[in-house]
């Protein structure tokens, strides 16, 4: 496979200028310079992530959050429209968030903005990736008889 | 924030040429033209994902897989080193896989190659993203007293 190597630091939107259609939108959110106390709190991290999913109008299917020793929290929320995830490195005031959604109703950027605010993130950046590209427009949820 | 808009279809390695260090490596794997029967089987999708995590030497913390109506499977595996996820669209013979790992022991590419083989994927592509970049080299897991 061909490789295209690129350095980026701020915001990248991949596959945005294209004649292709996507099944899903995936935001890779880098939350740098967050509130340290928030990043070490399982209750807060979980609460904000669940609230972000609801804020984006996602339908929550399953929630799984875990705290690691000596610190760091990993959390995943399966939604009907794909998933949200977070991994925190409180020692660096950093969290890596993913917001992967499909369909036209969910607004992944709303969830990202919500989390940037709640984590009091002073240096965020977002990469947007389109997933499941196709030259034809395809419903993200096909009918049973198609 | 500045925006850099870029069209890609094959393989992209983001942040590869950089003087910065990363806490994590995140592979966004597009599995096109997969075996249809595999993509509709909850047992197979779950089994291959768990096996991929083990194949990459990840430590599994939690597993959550769900089947949707009329079809499509979402699955997430929390690992001590971050996560794996999958969303299948069997109607398009397509699956979106994420393999997010930290540390030097885990080999995310091994998990990707394993899944490409097991899903009999005839048109894969991978985007590699570095997560948690910093000008300084930082351990992905800090000591308690640092």
Interface residues (C-beta under 8 A of the other chain):
Chain A: X1 X2 X3 X4 X5 X6 X7 X8 X9 X10 X11 X12 X13 X14 X15 X16 X17 X18 X23 X24 X26 X28 X30 X61 X62 X64 X66 X68 X70 X71 X72 X74 X76 X78 X80 X82 X83 X85 X87 X89 X91 X92 X94 X96 X98 X100 X102 X124 X125 X126 X127 X129 X131 X132 X133 X134 X138 X140 X141 X142 X143 X144 X146
Chain B: X1 X2 X3 X4 X5 X6 X7 X8 X9 X10 X11 X12 X13 X14 X15 X16 X17 X18 X23 X24 X26 X28 X30 X61 X62 X64 X66 X68 X70 X71 X72 X74 X76 X78 X80 X82 X83 X85 X87 X89 X91 X92 X94 X96 X98 X100 X102 X124 X125 X126 X127 X129 X131 X132 X133 X134 X138 X140 X141 X142 X143 X144 X146
